[in-house]
Amino acid sequence: MPPEVVVPSAVAPDSDQAPVKCAIVLFGPPGSGKGTQSQFLIKRLGIPQISTGDMLREHIRCGDDIGQAIEQRMRAGLLVPDELVNVLVAERLSQPDTGRGFILDGYPRTSAQGRVLIDLLDRNNAEAVVIHLLVDYNIIIARITGRRQCPKCGTLYNLLSRPPKAAGVCDLDGEELIIREDDREQVIRERLDSYERQTSPLIAFFRETGRKMYEVDASRVTPVALSERICELLDCAAWSGKQKKPGHSQDGSRS
Ligand SMILES: [Zn+2]
């Protein structure tokens, strides 16, 4: 039986003057450039990314109580339970580097986790801002299925953006180019479907609970232009020393 897990008590807001932390929840399907955007935001805003996968691995590596509980479950072929992940996130949010905000990566994955997150954020004087990268699946599929690789030297090509000089062969050694297994249309469609199944209920959850949500078209712009658009939405210029805006209270009412 896993040890009983207790959610650390959240830090209560000191006063109305306490700065509001911004919890950026970035959603985007494979091929939307979510990883790149996440890196841009980390650099630009100087806030950490909280990755539940990294946290789980770190606990296993240092072999503490939580790490041992995770290992036991994994050995028994069980998934890491929601409540354990929730505890890790709660613990991480109590660390000082999250003082101005943070980016969530890989969390929440389920509506149940979403509910816990909202509760945690409320208790930590933090506000969720969901950025949903929208992509035209046909564009993603065309982009990924256009990838070709040289089996000899590993050079990557793309029929749309970086075609080889002569059709179908490597510029460097003349080897016939191949399509990698992961880049096959069937594989990509399955990954997009699974993303859709996992994410749609979460998007609906954030919408129903009235959280800030921005949907951004990510398939027709360059990564830099997309980053600019996201920063505009997040009001990055006003980011440092961000104060709780007057007229916006925790119960969502406006004065
Ligand atoms: Zn080659």
Boltz pocket constraint, residues with backbone or C-beta under 6 A from the ligand:
constraints:
  - pocket:
      binder: B
      contacts: [[A, 150], [A, 151], [A, 152], [A, 153], [A, 154], [A, 155], [A, 170], [A, 171], [A, 172], [A, 173], [A, 174], [A, 175]]
      max_distance: 6.0
